[in-house]
Each structure stands twice: as structure tokens, then as C-alpha cells.
């Protein structure tokens, strides 16, 4: 059933996000052309047109980022907390599946937005010899990989995997903190959005307070750094740092996931 929910979510959100990505790439191409001659042209009309195209590209980047954020909140709010919630919660689907469908789709669009902005930036930066320079860099990179030891290659691959996992979990935790605030706020009978905002800032204050206490406690314990300053120890230290960051994000996200699940199961008020 989760697969059907995901299919429905991707269809509903894809109708909005995919055209925005197309607009982003078109404005990026226009910005590239503007930078090639329009901005430095002799005609005032062309210079003004070039400035407008570049401005449109910047606004489109902002719009895509904002839209991915708004869509994340809007889909959760509209499907589960408004009138559609009566229908959604009658389906043979658990609360966990509802949350995961919204969460996975939001994270995928966050990642797609980042990739689309990178691609658009490359289009804007493209010049005549750009592709040749790009492939030269790739060739240099792969030649460097061939010279590395197996252990160094494995460590580099592990870094990339750990970093990708960290980014995925960080985006999920980012979404969950808004889901938790919305779910908690909609447990009230009146002024639900006001309560949601209040819950959000309350969560942030509590977590920052607890995080500060934790750092102060660790600082007072004077825990020695367990690694010597050599390459092997630095490699281990990086792995430990990434894994600790992953662990912190998992705890952070799990707290908001538990809050979201609790209020949707026990205290959701759809009236």
C-alpha cells in the first residue's frame, strides 16, 4: 500500500515540480545567452533584456526552493489535517505509511531541486571550452583513482556513502520537524495554525536548550581526543565524525517522528 501512496504523491507533486524545473533550465539557458553578448552589448534594449533574463533566473531558483518547501507542508496539511484526512484515515493504511509516503516524496523533491539548481548553474557557466575542461577534470580524477591504494579507494567510497546517508536523513529530519508541529497544533479545537507555529518554536527552543546542556556537559567532562595526528587516525576520525553526525540526525528525526505519530494517532482533531 505504501507503493500506491508514493505513486499518488509523485503524480500529484510531479505536475507542479517538473514544469518548475523546466522553467529553471530555460531561464538558465537564457542567462547563458544573455551573458554571452546581451549584457555587454551596445544596445540599451538588449542590456535591459539581459538583466531581466538574469533576474528571472535568480527568481526562478528562489521560487523552486520555496515551492519544494511549501509543497512539503501543503501536501501533509491538506491530505492529513484537513477534510481529506477523513478519507485518508479510512484507507487500509497505517499512520506510519502515511507519514513515510509524505516524507519520502518530500526528500526526493528536495534532492531533485538541488540537482536541478546545480545543472542550471552549469548551463549558465557553460562556455565554448567548458565541456572539454569538464572532461579533462573527469579524466584527471579517474586517473588519480587508479593510483590510489585499495584501502584509500574504499575509504573514499565510504565517505561518499556516509555523506549521502547524512544528507538524506538531514532532509528527512528537516521535514519531520514541520510535520510534528502541524500534527501537534491540529490536536487543538481552535486556532490550529497558530498553535502549530507555537509548537514549532517550542520544539526548537527545547532542542536548542537540551543541545546546549549536552555540549556544556561534554566540555566539562574533558574527554580527550582519541586520535593521533596522522593520516590513518585522521581517516578513522572522519568516519567517526560522519557516523556520529548520522546518529545525532537519527535521534533528532526520531523525536519528531514519534511526536508526529503520537498526535496523528491519539489526538488529531479534524473538526
Secondary structure, DSSP 8 states (H G I E B T S, - for coil): -HHHHHHHHHHHHHHHHHHHHHHHHHHHHHHHHIIIIITT-S-HHHHHHHHHHHHHHHHHHHHHHHHHHHHHHHHHIIIIISTHHHHHTTSS--HHHHHHHHHHHHHHHHHHHHHHHHHHHHHHH--TTHHHHHHHHHHHHHHHHHHS-HHHHHHHHHHHHHHHHHHHHHHHHHHHHHHHHHHHHTTSSS-HHHHHHHHHHHHHHHHHHHHHHHHHHHHHHT------SSHHHHHHHHHHHHHHHHHHHHHHHHHHHHHHHHHHHHS----
